[in-house]
Amino acid sequence: MVLKRVICCLDVRDGRVVKGTSFTDLRDVGDPVERARVYARSGADELCFLDVTASIETRPLLLDLVERLSRALLIPFTVGGGVRCADDAKALLRSGADKVAISTAAVEQPDVLRSLADEFGRQCVVLSIDTRSTADGWIVTTHGGRNDIALDCVTWARRGAELGAGEILLNAIDTDGGRDGFALDITAAVADAVSVPVIASGGAGRPEHFIDVFTHTGATAALAASMFHDDSHTPDTVKRALADAGIAVR
């Protein structure tokens, strides 16, 4: 039996944790190391740090922050944002990250997934997909959701897994920050299409949403940000609700 994971996400800009709605209207919610310590103590299975403007601003990787996080945390964490090549991934992993997430660069040069998997093992490679619902279905976006690409989300997820991604982080832009629940339709479609773990992201507002996504899709993990940032819920309360619903958690 695959135990479900509850992951806390920290979107980072200019060294601070930020959060918005549908990738816009970002507000400051604190220091990433301090927030990370809180989430680790309150039951998070993993953490995910995403530098939300790195691909747009082509800035250097936040290696100093990753090093500080690695000294503060005992749970696994993934870092993404601005990863373009194997050298970037190597720098993050050497600084203490357990996994690296890649999004825009993978769309632009899909073979980078293969090179990362060959050098570091696919268990370290997370394909982050920012997807938006359109009249033509769920499409892939790049550069923090700013550029729409004529690429079907499910097709890209399947291709990414074939190239070497060991995990899919599926970010539904439409539901991001809305706290009305995960995008179950696209999450189910992607999870059914790939053989690697899928992390549902975007829309969690209460523990019942985690129950829904694990009951109605094949996602093996679910990620939340704002519902944890405002301290209305903790990873522990989510995991207790999942256990009470008969869903096995870590």
Secondary structure, 3 states (H helix, E strand, C coil): CCCEEEEEEEEEECCEEEEEECCEEEEEEECHHHHHHHHHHCCCCEEEEEECCHHHHCCCCCHHHHHHHHHHCCCCEEEECCCCCHHHHHHHHHHCCCEEEECHHHHHCCHHHHHHHHHHCHHHEEEEEEEEEECCEEEEEECCCCEEEEEEHHHHHHHHHHHCCCEEEEEECCCCCCCCCCCHHHHHHHHHHCCCCEEEECCCCCHHHHHHHHHHCCCCEEEECHHHHCCCCCHHHHHHHHHHCCCCEC
